[in-house]
Amino acid sequence: MTGRGWRLERQVRTLDTVGRIVDVTAGLIRDSGVLVVAVGIGQGPTAILRGGALADLVTNLQHAQDDVVRLEQRGGRA
């Protein structure tokens, strides 16, 4: 994994929606001198997660995973 050169960077290698390998990167960057959490997908833009946005993203990801489990238990039907 090549990385973005951020501080305390972490990556997950996965597939995009068309099956290409892509890295999802989370780490710390400076924005106007302030240390903030950032996330990027592949070589796309960087999203800065300030305040409640980070907690909201984590909650949304957990809810999405819960939805997958719930739907699989129902045979994949919504």
Backbone as JSON, one array per atom type, in Angstrom:
{
  "sequence": "MTGRGWRLERQVRTLDTVGRIVDVTAGLIRDSGVLVVAVGIGQGPTAILRGGALADLVTNLQHAQDDVVRLEQRGGRA",
  "N": [[0.84, -1.18, 0.0], [0.58, 2.15, -0.86], [-0.11, 4.68, 0.25], [-0.91, 8.03, 1.47], [0.79, 9.69, 2.7], [0.1, 10.84, 5.1], [-0.1, 11.73, 8.62], [-0.02, 9.18, 11.08], [-1.37, 7.31, 9.5], [-3.79, 5.01, 8.22], [-4.79, 2.18, 6.33], [-7.19, 0.47, 4.32], [-7.44, -2.07, 2.09], [-9.54, -2.69, -0.58], [-12.31, -3.39, -2.8], [-13.58, -1.4, -5.49], [-16.78, -0.29, -6.84], [-16.78, -1.4, -9.35], [-15.07, -3.47, -9.26], [-12.32, -2.95, -9.14], [-9.17, -2.79, -7.43], [-8.85, -0.78, -4.58], [-7.63, 1.64, -2.26], [-8.72, 2.61, 0.92], [-8.18, 5.28, 2.9], [-7.46, 6.5, 6.12], [-6.55, 9.08, 8.31], [-4.45, 11.56, 9.9], [-4.36, 14.99, 9.2], [-3.19, 18.34, 8.59], [-5.22, 21.15, 8.67], [-5.45, 24.34, 7.86], [-3.57, 24.71, 9.88], [-4.63, 23.26, 11.96], [-4.92, 20.11, 13.49], [-6.62, 17.47, 12.06], [-9.0, 14.8, 11.41], [-8.97, 12.81, 8.51], [-10.26, 11.33, 5.5], [-9.84, 9.33, 2.63], [-10.57, 8.0, -0.61], [-9.05, 5.8, -2.74], [-7.27, 7.6, -5.18], [-8.79, 9.79, -5.02], [-10.55, 12.78, -3.88], [-9.94, 14.31, -0.62], [-11.7, 13.95, 2.37], [-12.5, 15.93, 5.11], [-13.07, 15.34, 8.46], [-14.71, 16.81, 10.84], [-15.72, 17.71, 14.17], [-18.92, 16.46, 14.89], [-19.07, 15.0, 12.56], [-17.28, 12.87, 12.2], [-18.1, 10.97, 14.16], [-20.7, 10.6, 13.2], [-20.18, 9.43, 10.69], [-18.95, 6.99, 11.46], [-21.1, 5.86, 12.87], [-22.99, 5.66, 10.76], [-21.68, 3.82, 9.07], [-21.69, 1.57, 10.73], [-24.45, 1.16, 10.97], [-25.05, 0.56, 8.3], [-23.65, -1.86, 8.0], [-25.07, -3.38, 9.87], [-27.53, -3.4, 8.55], [-26.88, -4.98, 6.31], [-26.39, -7.47, 7.55], [-28.93, -7.93, 8.69], [-30.56, -8.03, 6.38], [-29.4, -10.2, 5.02], [-30.08, -12.24, 6.75], [-32.74, -12.37, 6.23], [-32.82, -13.5, 3.81], [-31.81, -11.82, 1.86], [-33.75, -10.06, 1.01], [-35.36, -6.91, 0.99]],
  "CA": [[0.0, 0.0, 0.0], [1.44, 3.31, -1.03], [-0.45, 5.7, 1.22], [-1.02, 9.43, 1.09], [1.8, 10.45, 3.42], [-0.5, 11.51, 6.25], [0.34, 11.28, 9.95], [-0.78, 8.07, 11.67], [-2.23, 6.83, 8.41], [-4.22, 3.6, 8.2], [-5.45, 1.88, 5.07], [-7.9, -0.78, 4.07], [-7.48, -2.38, 0.66], [-10.82, -3.3, -0.89], [-12.68, -3.25, -4.21], [-14.59, -0.39, -5.78], [-18.04, -0.85, -7.33], [-16.59, -2.13, -10.62], [-14.14, -4.57, -9.02], [-10.9, -2.55, -9.1], [-8.59, -2.64, -6.09], [-8.76, 0.61, -4.15], [-7.29, 1.82, -0.86], [-9.45, 3.61, 1.7], [-7.18, 5.77, 3.83], [-7.85, 7.4, 7.2], [-5.37, 9.56, 9.0], [-4.45, 12.91, 10.42], [-3.74, 16.02, 8.37], [-3.36, 19.7, 9.12], [-6.1, 22.02, 7.89], [-5.25, 25.69, 8.42], [-2.77, 24.56, 11.09], [-5.33, 22.45, 12.96], [-4.86, 18.68, 13.24], [-7.98, 16.95, 11.86], [-9.13, 13.47, 10.83], [-9.31, 12.86, 7.1], [-10.46, 10.05, 4.84], [-9.78, 9.41, 1.17], [-10.77, 6.74, -1.32], [-8.17, 5.78, -3.9], [-6.57, 8.86, -5.37], [-9.82, 10.82, -5.05], [-10.4, 13.9, -2.93], [-9.86, 14.07, 0.81], [-12.79, 14.49, 3.19], [-12.1, 16.28, 6.47], [-14.15, 14.99, 9.39], [-14.63, 17.66, 12.04], [-16.85, 17.68, 15.08], [-19.77, 15.29, 14.88], [-19.03, 14.28, 11.28], [-16.57, 11.6, 12.38], [-19.0, 10.06, 14.87], [-21.8, 10.29, 12.29], [-19.69, 8.48, 9.68], [-18.78, 5.69, 12.12], [-22.46, 5.36, 13.12], [-23.59, 5.28, 9.48], [-21.04, 2.58, 8.62], [-22.19, 0.48, 11.57], [-25.84, 0.91, 10.57], [-25.03, -0.1, 7.0], [-23.27, -3.25, 8.25], [-26.22, -4.01, 10.52], [-28.52, -3.62, 7.49], [-26.43, -6.14, 5.53], [-26.63, -8.67, 8.36], [-30.38, -8.12, 8.81], [-31.11, -8.44, 5.09], [-28.93, -11.56, 4.74], [-30.87, -13.15, 7.58], [-34.07, -12.46, 5.6], [-32.64, -14.03, 2.47], [-31.42, -10.76, 0.93], [-34.9, -9.25, 0.6], [-35.62, -5.72, 1.81]],
  "C": [[0.89, 1.24, 0.0], [1.13, 4.41, -0.05], [-0.46, 7.11, 0.65], [0.02, 10.29, 1.81], [1.25, 11.22, 4.61], [0.1, 10.99, 7.54], [-0.59, 10.18, 10.44], [-1.81, 7.51, 10.7], [-2.54, 5.35, 8.54], [-4.97, 3.36, 6.9], [-6.15, 0.54, 5.11], [-7.91, -0.95, 2.56], [-8.76, -3.16, 0.4], [-11.08, -3.16, -2.39], [-13.68, -2.12, -4.37], [-15.8, -1.06, -6.42], [-17.91, -1.57, -8.67], [-15.51, -3.2, -10.5], [-12.67, -4.23, -9.03], [-10.43, -2.44, -7.65], [-8.44, -1.15, -5.79], [-8.42, 0.65, -2.66], [-8.17, 2.9, -0.25], [-8.52, 4.0, 2.83], [-7.81, 6.69, 4.86], [-6.58, 7.83, 7.91], [-5.55, 10.97, 9.5], [-3.75, 13.84, 9.44], [-3.89, 17.36, 9.08], [-4.21, 20.49, 8.14], [-6.05, 23.39, 8.54], [-4.54, 25.61, 9.77], [-3.39, 23.7, 12.17], [-5.26, 20.99, 12.55], [-6.29, 18.13, 13.18], [-7.9, 15.54, 11.3], [-9.57, 13.63, 9.39], [-9.49, 11.45, 6.56], [-10.42, 10.28, 3.33], [-9.97, 8.03, 0.57], [-9.95, 6.79, -2.59], [-7.37, 7.06, -3.97], [-7.54, 10.03, -5.44], [-9.59, 11.88, -4.0], [-10.38, 13.42, -1.48], [-11.06, 14.71, 1.49], [-12.25, 14.74, 4.59], [-13.31, 16.03, 7.37], [-13.95, 15.74, 10.69], [-15.86, 17.44, 12.91], [-17.6, 16.36, 15.02], [-19.71, 14.48, 13.61], [-18.33, 12.94, 11.41], [-17.47, 10.57, 13.08], [-20.16, 9.66, 13.98], [-21.38, 9.27, 11.24], [-19.54, 7.08, 10.28], [-20.15, 5.06, 12.39], [-23.11, 4.88, 11.83], [-22.99, 3.99, 8.93], [-21.54, 1.39, 9.43], [-23.63, 0.14, 11.2], [-25.9, 0.19, 9.23], [-24.65, -1.58, 7.16], [-24.4, -4.01, 8.92], [-27.32, -4.31, 9.5], [-28.16, -4.83, 6.64], [-26.74, -7.42, 6.28], [-28.13, -8.96, 8.43], [-30.98, -8.62, 7.51], [-30.65, -9.85, 4.71], [-29.72, -12.58, 5.54], [-32.27, -13.34, 7.01], [-33.96, -12.98, 4.17], [-32.33, -12.97, 1.43], [-32.55, -9.87, 0.46], [-35.07, -8.07, 1.56], [-37.0, -5.78, 2.43]]
}
